[in-house]
Amino acid sequence: MPLLEVENLSVHLQTQRGPAQAVRDISFSLARGETLGLIGESGCGKSITALSLMGLLPDSATVAGSIRFDGQELVGASDDAMRGLRGNRIGMIFQEPMTALNPVHTVGHQAAEPLRLHRGASRHGARQQAIALMDRVGIANAAGRFDAYPHQFSGGQRQRITIAMALACGPDLLIADEPTTALDVTLQGQILDLISDLVQERGMALILISHDLGVIAQNAARMMVMYGGSVVESGPTQDVFANMAHPYTRGLFGARPRVGAARGARLTTIAGSVPELIDLPQGCPFADRCAFAVAQCGVERPPVTLLGPPQISAGRNVEGNAQGSAKPLSRHTAYCFRLAAVAAAAEAPTAAAPIPAAGQAA
């Protein structure tokens, strides 16, 4: 059984103009040890999806569909049930560590708090474990800085502390929501390497959210491309990079800077701008910006299309049938009426799309 199963998840948020659908019928599953990347422009629904899993949506939000975590249904779960999971079996690294950390509490207090709440550790025991965690994530002189405050650390150090907090109770699932935002390239690489090492070390499942193609390429075995609250393409990362079946996926790849490009060369852009959620078309959310769109695209939701045979996931083994254990299958899929036209218009591929380096944003 997968650790996480999401089926037909939809989220409506209240806005000044009325209810808007921030997440539209997305489905995916994740096994222990697997890594899944979510990519797309700001406002596409990546973070709302993560907050749905954590039960941290605004009180006015309405959620439909199913989220099953290790067999437990989370949609409609009580606040007490969610508090028992957050910071315990599900950990999250938030986008901006300065706002994720409480400025009036020491970092040591905040790193130790999950251990006292969820593990019943004594004050002294939680302190020792928190110091060990801070040391593991690379905070120099962790014991001496245990009683320091967030403003006394650099941005990279604060992000390391939020990682320590997320990992304090050894979660089964780690959600990293753009964990390298506002960090320079050197620090970005160090933070991503640290997360990767800890995930492998502890056998956790990882959901990595980013707008950076290189980050996803180097850190996620599977990926979902999101636009307007919908998944438009998903599958093994190498397959998505090699085929770029959906017009939006092609737009993201085309817009990234390329090493060796002629001086003064203009980047390819996606026509138009991202609409507000309440203004999305009834059909494909990308229809208004798509060069391949026909009338059907704006009024009908495109069906899922399987592209190529299912692939064995790169994740760890999960429990199989009575004959033994098996690895989960990962399918490359896209949601578009015009896949054939997109493929015909593309240049004949001679090789897989180059894997971009971290720092090449979507």
N, C-alpha and C positions, 0 to 999 in steps of 0.2 A: 504494500500500500504506500503511495506517495506520502511524504511528510506534509505537503501543502497541496490542496486541490481547490482551485478557484473556478467556479462555473457561472457563466452569464452574470458577472458582477456589473451592476449599474449603480451610479451615484448621482443624485440630484442635489445641487446646491442652490440656496436661495440667494438671488441677486436683486439689485434695485429694480431691474426690469422683469423680475419674475424668476421662476425656477429654471435652472440650466442643467443639462445633463453633462456632468464633468467626466464620467466614465461610462462607456456604452457597451454593455454586453461582452466583457472580455472574459476569456477562459484560459487557464494554463495550470500546469501541475509542476511540482518540484520535489525531487527525491533528496534524501540525505546525501550530502557531499556534492550535490550539483550546484552549478553556478549559472545564473540567469541574468542577462543584461537588459535593461529597459532604456531605449534611446528615442529621442525626438526633441523638437523645439520646446522652449519654455511654454507652459500652458497646455501641453498635450495630454496631461493626465497622469504622468509618471508618479509624481509625489502624492497625488490624491489616491492613487492605487495603493501606495505604501501605507499611507495613513489609514486607509480602509482596513488593511491587514492588522494594524496596531490598535484599531478602535479609537483613533484620535481625531476623527472628523468633527466638524462643528455640530453643536446640538441640533441645528436646523436642517442638517443634511439627512437625506433619506437613502437607504441602501437596500437594493434588491439583489437577488441571486444567492449564491452560496460560497462561503469560505470555510473549508474544513482543514483544521490543523491537527495532524495526528489523529484524525477521526472525530475531533470535536468541532461542532458547528459554531462559528464565531459571529455570523450575522444574527443579530438579536440577542447575543449573549449579555449577561448582566455585567454591570460595572465591576463587581467583585471578581467575576470570572476573568475579565480582561485584565484587571490589575494583577491577577495571579500569573498571567502569561507575560505581560509587558516587563521587560527588564529581567525576566527570569528565563523563559524558554524561547522568547522572541526578543532579540536585541536590535536596536536601531542606532545608526550613526547619522546624525542630522547634518543638514547642509552647512550651516554656519555655527561653528563652535562657540563664538562669543555670545550668541543668543541662546544656544542650547544649554550653556552653563549658567548657573545662578551666580550673579556677581557678589552676593552677600554671604555666600558660603565658601569655605575653603575647598580646593579641588579634592583634597583627601576625604573630606566629609562626603562629597558627592560621589566619589569612586567607591566608598565603603557602604553607602546607603543601600544599594541593592542587596548586598550580602547580609545586612542586618534585617531587611524587610523579608527577603525571600528564603534565606538560608538560616535565619535565626542565630547568626554569628554574634558573639559578644563584641563589645566595643573594641577590646584589645585584639581579638581574633580578626575582626573585620579590618582593623587598621593594618595588621601584618599582611593580610591577603591583598589589600588595596595597594600597599607599598610594593608588593611583589608584582602586581599587575602593572603599575606605573613603570617599574623597572623593565618589565617585559616589553612594553611598547616604546621604550627608548627615552624615558625621562631620566636625565642624569641626576644623581643624588636624590633619588625618589624619597627616601626617608627624611631628608632635610627640607624638601619642598612640599611635603605632605600638607602642611598648614598654610601654604601660600594661596593667594586668591587668583581667579582667572586672569585679571588684568596684568598680573605679574609674569605672564607667560607669552611667548610669541604665538602667532597664528598656527604654526605647525605643531608646537607643543600642546596648544589647546585641543587641536584635532586628535592628537595622540591620547589625551586624557579622555575625550569623549569615546574613543575606541576602547579604552580600558573600562569605562563605565558600561558600555554595551556588552563587553565580554565577561563582566564580573561573575555572572552566575553560569557561565558556560552554556549559552543558548544553543538550541538546535537549529534556529534560523536567524541569520544576520541580514538586516536590510541596511545597505549603505546608500544614502541619498546624496548623490554628488559630493562625496567625502573630500574632494580635493578642490572645491570651489575657492577661488581667491588665493590659492597657494601657487608659488612659482614652480617651474617644471621640475627642478631638482627635488623639492619637497613633495611634489605630487608623486613622483616615482617612488620615493621612500615610503609614503603612506600606503600606496597601492601594493607595494611589495610586502609591507607589514600585514595588511589585511589578507593578502593571498597566503602568506606563511601561516597566519593564525587559523584561517579557514581549513587549510590542509592539516595542520597540526591537531585541530580539534574535531575534524570531520563534520563541520557545520554545512548547512545549505546556505547559499549566498544569493541575494538579489541586489545587483549593483545598478544604480540609476545614474545616468550620465547623459550629457549632450555631446560627448567627445567620442568620436568613432574609434580613435586609437585606444582609449581606455577600455572600451567594450571588446575590441579585437584581442587585446592582450590579457584580459582578465575574466571573460565569460565564455563558457562553452556553447551556450544557447543565448539567443537574443530575441527581443520583440521590438519592432519599430512601431511607435505610437504617433497618432496624429488626431487631434480633435476628440480625445477621449477614447479612441478606438485603436485596436491593433490592426495595422494594415499589412504587416508581413512578419513572419516569425519562423524560427527554425535554428538548426545548428549555425553558429556564427560564420564558419567558413562557407557554408552554402549560401547564406544571405549575402555575404561579401562577394562571392563569385558570380551570383546571378542577378541580384538587385532587380527583382521581378516587378515590384510596385513602382509607379512613377514617382511617388514621394521618396522612396528609398534611393532611387536614382538621383533625385534632386539633392538629397543630403550628401551623397558621395560627390556629385558634381560641384558642390559649393565649397568643398574643402580646399585649402591651399595645397599646392604641389611643389615639392622641392624640384628645382631645375626649370620651372616655368619661365617663359620669356619675360624679361623686365617690362613692366607696365601691362602685362596681360591681365585682363579682367576675369574675375571669378564668375562662374556660372551662377545665376540666381534663380530662385523659384519665384515665379510671377505672383504679384499680389502680396497680401499680408495675412497673418494668422487672424481669423475672425474671432470675435467673442464667442464663448460657448453657446450663448443663447441664439446666435446668428448662424450656427452650422446648418448646412442643408439636411434635409430629411434622409437622403440616401448616403452616399459615400461622403465622409467629412472633407475630403480633399477635392471634391468635384469642382468647386469654384476656382481653384488655382491650377487645375490639371490641364495640360495641353491635349490630352487624349480623351477628355470627357465628352460624352454624348448625353442627350436628354435623359436617358435612363439612369445615368449616374447620380443625378441630383435628386431623384425621387425614390429610388429603390436601394436598399442595403445590399451590397454585392455579396455573393455567397463565398464560402471558403473554397479555395482551389489547392489541391495537393500537388506540389511540384517535386517530382522525383520520388524514389522509394524511401520509406522510413529508415532512419539511421539509428544505430545503437548510441545511446547517450554516453557522454564522457564521464558521467557521474559514477559514484561508487555503486556497488551492487545493492539492489533492494530486494526485499523478500519476493520470491516468485511463486509459482504454483507448486503443486505437490511433487513435481519432478525435480525441484531444486530452485536456485535463485537465478534471476535474470536481470539484466540492466534495462532501464526504461527505454522505449523507442522515442526518438525525436523526429518530428516531421517538419519539412520546409513547406510553409503554406503562405498564401497571399489572398487578400480580399480585393478583387478588382474585376470589373466586367471586361476590361480592355487589355488583359495580359498579353494576348497574342499580338495586338497592335504595338504594345510597348516593346515586346521582344523583336518584332520585325523592324522597328525603327532604330533599335540599338545597333551599334556596330558589332559585327561578328566577333565574339570574344576569342582571343587566342590563348588566354591564360586567366587564371583566377584573378580577381581584383586585388591589387596590392594591399597588404595589411598596413594601414596608416600607423604612424607612431603616435604615442600619447601626446596630446596637445593639438591635434588636428581636429577641431571641433566640427560638430554637425552644422 
